[in-house]
Amino acid sequence: MWINLVFKIIAFCIVMIGTYLGKSVSFKDQWLLYEALRSTASIIFAVASVWLALIYPDRLKSPYTKTSIDPVYKKGFKQLFTPIINSIYVLCAVLLVGILVPIIKELNLSDAFIPWLRAASMLLLTSLTMFQIYTVLSLLTPIANIMNKHEQDAHVINLLDALTKHPKK
């Protein structure tokens, strides 16, 4: 779990530095990063959704049917479903920024507020980016589980082949 702690410390430092230096970054430049974040979140949403539909097609129907799900099955489902939900949060936040910024620009706020608004935008941007990086990294767990399961299945098949092909005397 020390990796989580290191990631949180690094993320916190990046968010604080981004917020501090973000006062001088125009929203036009920030918006390019928001668009990249939106694209990444969309891709993660799509990929994880496809995996979920392929690996757990019956589980997706289960809220509408009566089924019993074993705990191991639930864990794997949750590992793929969580990145989808996280990506939805990121997409919603980016969409809200896209609506709110033009409205705030129309308020004709004093020039004294502009650096603070830029810093707040950069705070949100760096926080969402670190959250999305965490989401991308969290996809490694189900991928590793799938690879391990594949290796276990291959090992069992090899053992069965070895047992069934014993030499005749």
MARBABA-784611 format. One line per 2 residues: number of its first residue (from 0); their letters; for each residue x, y, z of N, C-alpha, C. Coordinates in Angstrom, 2 decimals, m for minus. Example, Ala and Ser with C-alpha at 12.3 -4.5 7.8 and 13.67 -1.06 7.14 Angstrom:
2
0 = as = 13.19 m5.69 7.80 12.30 m4.50 7.80 13.20 m3.30 7.80 ~ 12.85 m2.25 7.08 13.67 m1.06 7.14 12.90 0.03 7.87
***
This chain:
169
0 = mw = 0.80 m1.20 0.00 0.00 0.00 0.00 0.85 1.27 0.00 ~ 2.16 1.11 0.11 3.02 2.28 0.09 2.98 2.98 m1.26
2 = in = 2.64 2.23 m2.30 2.54 2.84 m3.63 1.40 3.86 m3.66 ~ 0.29 3.53 m3.01 m0.82 4.48 m2.92 m0.39 5.76 m2.22
4 = lv = 0.35 5.62 m1.13 0.81 6.79 m0.38 1.74 7.65 m1.23 ~ 2.67 7.02 m1.93 3.59 7.76 m2.80 2.81 8.48 m3.90
6 = fk = 1.84 7.77 m4.49 1.03 8.40 m5.55 0.28 9.61 m4.98 ~ m0.30 9.48 m3.81 m1.06 10.59 m3.20 m0.15 11.78 m2.91
8 = ii = 1.05 11.52 m2.43 1.99 12.61 m2.15 2.39 13.31 m3.44 ~ 2.71 12.53 m4.47 3.08 13.12 m5.76 1.90 13.90 m6.34
10 = af = 0.73 13.32 m6.28 m0.47 13.99 m6.81 m0.71 15.31 m6.08 ~ m0.59 15.28 m4.76 m0.80 16.50 m3.97 0.20 17.58 m4.39
12 = ci = 1.46 17.20 m4.54 2.49 18.17 m4.94 2.20 18.75 m6.33 ~ 1.81 17.89 m7.25 1.49 18.36 m8.61 0.30 19.31 m8.59
14 = vm = m0.72 18.97 m7.82 m1.91 19.83 m7.74 m1.54 21.19 m7.13 ~ m0.76 21.19 m6.07 m0.38 22.46 m5.43 0.49 23.32 m6.34
16 = ig = 1.47 22.69 m7.00 2.33 23.43 m7.92 1.50 23.96 m9.10 ~ 0.64 23.09 m9.64 m0.22 23.52 m10.75 m1.12 24.67 m10.38
18 = ty = m1.66 24.63 m9.17 m2.53 25.71 m8.70 m1.75 27.01 m8.55 ~ m0.58 26.91 m7.93 0.24 28.11 m7.71 0.67 28.74 m9.04
20 = lg = 1.18 27.91 m9.94 1.66 28.44 m11.22 0.53 28.71 m12.20 ~ m0.64 28.13 m11.93 m1.78 28.28 m12.84 m2.35 29.68 m12.92
22 = ks = m1.97 30.55 m11.97 m2.47 31.92 m11.98 m2.09 32.66 m13.26 ~ m0.98 32.24 m13.87 m0.51 32.93 m15.07 m0.83 32.17 m16.36
24 = vs = m1.53 31.07 m16.26 m1.88 30.28 m17.45 m3.29 30.68 m17.89 ~ m3.39 31.17 m19.11 m4.70 31.62 m19.61 m5.65 30.43 m19.76
26 = fk = m6.93 30.71 m19.68 m7.90 29.63 m19.81 m7.84 29.01 m21.20 ~ m7.48 29.80 m22.19 m7.34 29.26 m23.55 m6.31 28.12 m23.56
28 = dq = m5.20 28.32 m22.87 m4.18 27.27 m22.79 m4.66 26.11 m21.91 ~ m5.38 26.43 m20.85 m5.90 25.38 m19.97 m6.94 24.52 m20.68
30 = wl = m7.72 25.14 m21.55 m8.80 24.40 m22.21 m8.26 23.26 m23.07 ~ m7.09 23.44 m23.66 m6.47 22.35 m24.43 m6.24 21.13 m23.53
32 = ly = m5.84 21.38 m22.30 m5.63 20.29 m21.34 m6.96 19.67 m20.91 ~ m7.97 20.50 m20.74 m9.31 19.98 m20.42 m9.81 19.07 m21.54
34 = ea = m9.58 19.47 m22.79 m10.02 18.64 m23.92 m9.27 17.31 m23.96 ~ m7.98 17.33 m23.67 m7.20 16.09 m23.61 m7.72 15.20 m22.49
36 = lr = m8.04 15.80 m21.37 m8.59 15.05 m20.24 m9.94 14.44 m20.61 ~ m10.76 15.21 m21.29 m12.07 14.70 m21.73 m11.90 13.52 m22.69
38 = st = m10.96 13.64 m23.60 m10.71 12.54 m24.55 m10.22 11.30 m23.83 ~ m9.31 11.48 m22.88 m8.80 10.33 m22.12 m9.91 9.67 m21.32
40 = as = m10.71 10.47 m20.65 m11.83 9.91 m19.87 m12.81 9.17 m20.77 ~ m13.06 9.70 m21.95 m13.96 9.03 m22.90 m13.41 7.69 m23.35
42 = ii = m12.12 7.65 m23.61 m11.49 6.40 m24.06 m11.54 5.36 m22.94 ~ m11.19 5.77 m21.73 m11.24 4.83 m20.59 m12.66 4.34 m20.38
44 = fa = m13.61 5.23 m20.47 m15.02 4.86 m20.32 m15.40 3.80 m21.37 ~ m15.02 4.04 m22.61 m15.37 3.11 m23.69 m14.68 1.76 m23.54
46 = va = m13.38 1.78 m23.28 m12.63 0.53 m23.18 m13.11 m0.31 m22.00 ~ m13.24 0.32 m20.84 m13.69 m0.44 m19.66 m15.12 m0.94 m19.85
48 = sv = m15.95 m0.17 m20.52 m17.33 m0.61 m20.78 m17.37 m1.83 m21.69 ~ m16.53 m1.84 m22.70 m16.47 m2.98 m23.62 m15.97 m4.22 m22.87
50 = wl = m14.91 m4.05 m22.08 m14.41 m5.18 m21.29 m15.49 m5.72 m20.38 ~ m16.19 m4.81 m19.74 m17.25 m5.21 m18.81 m18.34 m6.00 m19.54
52 = al = m18.73 m5.51 m20.70 m19.77 m6.19 m21.48 m19.32 m7.56 m21.98 ~ m18.04 m7.68 m22.31 m17.53 m8.96 m22.81 m17.31 m9.97 m21.69
54 = iy = m16.78 m9.51 m20.57 m16.41 m10.43 m19.49 m17.60 m10.76 m18.59 ~ m18.48 m9.80 m18.35 m19.60 m9.98 m17.42 m20.95 m9.66 m18.07
56 = pd = m21.28 m10.27 m19.18 m22.55 m9.91 m19.83 m23.77 m10.22 m18.96 ~ m23.74 m11.33 m18.23 m24.88 m11.68 m17.39 m24.99 m10.76 m16.18
58 = rl = m23.85 m10.33 m15.66 m23.86 m9.44 m14.49 m24.50 m8.10 m14.82 ~ m24.35 m7.64 m16.05 m24.95 m6.37 m16.45 m26.47 m6.45 m16.45
60 = ks = m27.00 m7.65 m16.65 m28.45 m7.85 m16.62 m28.97 m8.04 m15.20 ~ m28.09 m8.38 m14.26 m28.52 m8.80 m12.93 m29.34 m7.78 m12.14
62 = py = m29.16 m6.47 m12.31 m30.05 m5.58 m11.56 m31.52 m5.75 m11.95 ~ m31.75 m6.34 m13.10 m33.11 m6.51 m13.59 m33.60 m7.95 m13.49
64 = tk = m32.74 m8.84 m12.99 m33.11 m10.24 m12.83 m32.66 m10.72 m11.46 ~ m33.19 m11.85 m11.03 m32.78 m12.44 m9.76 m31.63 m13.41 m10.03
66 = ts = m30.45 m13.05 m9.52 m29.29 m13.93 m9.68 m28.49 m13.91 m8.39 ~ m27.74 m14.97 m8.17 m26.81 m14.97 m7.04 m25.41 m14.84 m7.61
68 = id = m24.65 m13.95 m7.06 m23.32 m13.68 m7.56 m22.32 m14.03 m6.46 ~ m21.30 m14.83 m6.82 m20.32 m15.16 m5.79 m19.38 m13.97 m5.58
70 = pv = m18.79 m13.84 m4.38 m17.99 m12.66 m4.04 m16.80 m12.42 m4.97 ~ m16.17 m13.46 m5.46 m15.03 m13.28 m6.37 m15.50 m12.62 m7.66
72 = yk = m16.65 m13.04 m8.14 m17.23 m12.48 m9.35 m17.54 m11.00 m9.14 ~ m18.09 m10.67 m7.97 m18.42 m9.28 m7.66 m17.16 m8.41 m7.63
74 = kg = m16.07 m8.94 m7.08 m14.83 m8.17 m6.98 m14.30 m7.81 m8.36 ~ m14.25 m8.76 m9.26 m13.77 m8.50 m10.61 m14.66 m7.52 m11.35
76 = fk = m15.96 m7.65 m11.13 m16.92 m6.73 m11.75 m16.67 m5.31 m11.25 ~ m16.47 m5.17 m9.94 m16.24 m3.86 m9.36 m14.94 m3.24 m9.87
78 = ql = m13.90 m4.07 m10.07 m12.62 m3.57 m10.56 m12.75 m2.97 m11.95 ~ m13.65 m3.48 m12.75 m13.87 m2.91 m14.09 m14.91 m1.80 m14.07
80 = ft = m15.85 m1.85 m13.15 m16.92 m0.87 m13.12 m16.46 0.46 m12.52 ~ m15.56 0.42 m11.55 m15.09 1.64 m10.90 m14.44 2.63 m11.88
82 = pi = m13.57 2.20 m12.80 m13.01 3.16 m13.76 m14.08 3.81 m14.65 ~ m15.14 3.08 m14.91 m16.22 3.66 m15.72 m16.87 4.80 m14.94
84 = in = m17.17 4.55 m13.68 m17.80 5.59 m12.86 m16.86 6.78 m12.68 ~ m15.58 6.51 m12.42 m14.61 7.60 m12.28 m14.54 8.44 m13.55
86 = si = m14.55 7.80 m14.70 m14.50 8.53 m15.96 m15.76 9.37 m16.18 ~ m16.88 8.87 m15.73 m18.12 9.64 m15.83 m18.01 10.92 m14.99
88 = yv = m17.44 10.81 m13.78 m17.24 12.00 m12.94 m16.35 13.02 m13.64 ~ m15.25 12.55 m14.23 m14.33 13.46 m14.92 m15.03 14.11 m16.10
90 = lc = m15.75 13.32 m16.88 m16.46 13.88 m18.04 m17.47 14.94 m17.61 ~ m18.23 14.67 m16.56 m19.21 15.64 m16.07 m18.54 16.94 m15.62
92 = av = m17.43 16.82 m14.90 m16.72 18.01 m14.43 m16.21 18.84 m15.60 ~ m15.63 18.18 m16.60 m15.11 18.91 m17.76 m16.25 19.58 m18.53
94 = ll = m17.36 18.89 m18.67 m18.51 19.48 m19.35 m19.04 20.70 m18.58 ~ m19.06 20.60 m17.26 m19.50 21.75 m16.45 m18.56 22.94 m16.61
96 = vg = m17.27 22.69 m16.66 m16.30 23.78 m16.86 m16.58 24.45 m18.20 ~ m16.85 23.64 m19.21 m17.14 24.19 m20.54 m18.37 25.09 m20.56
98 = il = m19.29 24.85 m19.67 m20.49 25.70 m19.58 m20.24 26.92 m18.69 ~ m19.56 26.70 m17.57 m19.40 27.76 m16.58 m18.42 28.85 m16.99
100 = vp = m17.35 28.50 m17.69 m16.34 29.50 m18.03 m16.90 30.62 m18.91 ~ m17.64 30.33 m19.97 m18.20 31.44 m20.75 m19.16 32.32 m19.92
102 = ii = m19.89 31.69 m19.01 m20.79 32.47 m18.15 m19.99 33.39 m17.24 ~ m18.93 32.86 m16.64 m18.08 33.66 m15.74 m17.41 34.79 m16.51
104 = ke = m17.00 34.52 m17.75 m16.38 35.57 m18.56 m17.34 36.73 m18.81 ~ m18.61 36.42 m18.93 m19.61 37.46 m19.18 m19.88 38.32 m17.94
106 = ln = m19.45 37.89 m16.78 m19.67 38.66 m15.56 m18.78 39.89 m15.48 ~ m17.78 39.96 m16.36 m16.85 41.10 m16.39 m16.29 41.40 m15.00
108 = ls = m15.68 40.40 m14.42 m15.10 40.56 m13.10 m13.85 41.43 m13.16 ~ m13.52 41.98 m12.06 m12.33 42.82 m11.94 m11.09 42.01 m12.32
110 = da = m10.09 42.70 m12.84 m8.83 42.04 m13.20 m8.16 41.39 m12.00 ~ m8.50 41.84 m10.80 m7.92 41.26 m9.59 m8.37 39.82 m9.38
112 = fi = m9.55 39.48 m9.90 m10.09 38.13 m9.71 m9.57 37.12 m10.74 ~ m9.10 37.61 m11.88 m8.69 36.73 m12.97 m7.61 35.73 m12.55
114 = pw = m6.53 36.15 m11.89 m5.53 35.15 m11.47 m6.11 34.09 m10.53 ~ m7.02 34.51 m9.67 m7.63 33.55 m8.74 m8.52 32.55 m9.46
116 = lr = m9.23 33.03 m10.46 m10.07 32.13 m11.26 m9.20 31.17 m12.07 ~ m8.10 31.67 m12.61 m7.17 30.80 m13.35 m6.58 29.74 m12.42
118 = aa = m6.19 30.17 m11.21 m5.63 29.23 m10.24 m6.68 28.18 m9.85 ~ m7.93 28.61 m9.66 m9.00 27.66 m9.31 m9.23 26.68 m10.44
120 = sm = m9.20 27.18 m11.67 m9.37 26.31 m12.83 m8.22 25.30 m12.91 ~ m7.01 25.79 m12.65 m5.85 24.89 m12.70 m5.90 23.88 m11.57
122 = ll = m6.41 24.29 m10.41 m6.59 23.36 m9.29 m7.53 22.23 m9.71 ~ m8.65 22.59 m10.32 m9.60 21.58 m10.79 m8.97 20.71 m11.88
124 = lt = m8.28 21.34 m12.81 m7.67 20.61 m13.92 m6.62 19.61 m13.43 ~ m5.72 20.05 m12.56 m4.69 19.13 m12.08 m5.29 18.04 m11.20
126 = sl = m6.31 18.39 m10.41 m6.96 17.37 m9.57 m7.65 16.32 m10.43 ~ m8.38 16.77 m11.43 m9.05 15.83 m12.33 m8.05 14.98 m13.10
128 = tm = m6.94 15.59 m13.51 m5.92 14.85 m14.24 m5.30 13.77 m13.37 ~ m4.98 14.10 m12.14 m4.41 13.10 m11.23 m5.43 12.00 m10.94
130 = fq = m6.69 12.37 m10.79 m7.75 11.38 m10.58 m7.87 10.46 m11.79 ~ m7.74 11.03 m12.99 m7.82 10.21 m14.20 m6.60 9.31 m14.33
132 = iy = m5.43 9.79 m13.93 m4.24 8.93 m13.94 m4.45 7.77 m12.99 ~ m4.99 8.05 m11.81 m5.31 6.98 m10.86 m6.28 5.98 m11.49
134 = tv = m7.27 6.47 m12.20 m8.25 5.61 m12.86 m7.58 4.73 m13.91 ~ m6.70 5.32 m14.71 m5.98 4.54 m15.73 m5.13 3.46 m15.05
136 = ls = m4.42 3.82 m14.00 m3.60 2.85 m13.29 m4.43 1.76 m12.63 ~ m5.64 2.12 m12.19 m6.50 1.12 m11.55 m6.96 0.04 m12.53
138 = ll = m6.89 0.33 m13.81 m7.24 m0.68 m14.81 m6.18 m1.77 m14.91 ~ m5.00 m1.52 m14.36 m3.96 m2.54 m14.39 m4.33 m3.76 m13.54
140 = tp = m5.09 m3.56 m12.48 m5.47 m4.68 m11.62 m6.32 m5.70 m12.36 ~ m7.42 m5.30 m13.00 m8.18 m6.33 m13.73 m7.41 m6.93 m14.89
142 = ia = m6.54 m6.16 m15.53 m5.73 m6.70 m16.61 m4.80 m7.78 m16.06 ~ m4.17 m7.50 m14.93 m3.29 m8.49 m14.29 m4.07 m9.73 m13.88
144 = ni = m5.28 m9.54 m13.38 m6.12 m10.67 m12.99 m6.48 m11.53 m14.20 ~ m6.79 m10.90 m15.30 m7.12 m11.63 m16.53 m5.91 m12.41 m17.02
146 = mn = m4.74 m11.77 m16.98 m3.52 m12.46 m17.41 m3.21 m13.65 m16.49 ~ m3.36 m13.46 m15.18 m3.13 m14.56 m14.24 m4.09 m15.71 m14.47
148 = kh = m5.35 m15.40 m14.70 m6.36 m16.43 m14.96 m6.01 m17.18 m16.24 ~ m5.57 m16.46 m17.25 m5.18 m17.10 m18.51 m4.00 m18.04 m18.29
150 = eq = m3.01 m17.61 m17.52 m1.85 m18.45 m17.23 m2.25 m19.69 m16.42 ~ m3.15 m19.52 m15.46 m3.63 m20.66 m14.66 m4.37 m21.65 m15.55
152 = da = m5.23 m21.15 m16.42 m5.97 m22.02 m17.33 m5.02 m22.78 m18.26 ~ m4.01 m22.09 m18.76 m3.02 m22.74 m19.64 m2.26 m23.82 m18.88
154 = hv = m1.93 m23.56 m17.63 m1.21 m24.55 m16.81 m2.08 m25.78 m16.57 ~ m3.36 m25.57 m16.27 m4.28 m26.69 m16.06 m4.42 m27.52 m17.33
156 = in = m4.52 m26.87 m18.46 m4.64 m27.58 m19.74 m3.38 m28.40 m19.99 ~ m2.22 m27.83 m19.73 m0.96 m28.57 m19.91 m0.90 m29.78 m18.98
158 = ll = m1.33 m29.63 m17.73 m1.34 m30.76 m16.81 m2.30 m31.86 m17.27 ~ m3.48 m31.45 m17.72 m4.45 m32.43 m18.20 m3.94 m33.15 m19.44
160 = da = m3.30 m32.41 m20.33 m2.72 m33.04 m21.52 m1.63 m34.04 m21.14 ~ m0.80 m33.66 m20.18 0.26 m34.56 m19.74 m0.31 m35.81 m19.09
162 = lt = m1.40 m35.68 m18.35 m2.01 m36.84 m17.67 m2.75 m37.75 m18.66 ~ m3.33 m37.19 m19.67 m4.12 m37.99 m20.62 m3.25 m38.62 m21.72
164 = kh = m2.04 m38.16 m21.88 m1.17 m38.70 m22.93 m0.05 m39.52 m22.32 ~ m0.36 m40.36 m21.38 0.67 m41.19 m20.76 1.01 m42.34 m21.73
166 = pk = 2.27 m42.76 m21.73 2.70 m43.80 m22.68 2.10 m45.17 m22.32 ~ 1.75 m45.94 m23.38 1.19 m47.29 m23.18 2.33 m48.29 m23.00
168 = k = 2.11 m49.34 m22.18 3.13 m50.38 m21.95 2.83 m51.62 m22.73
***
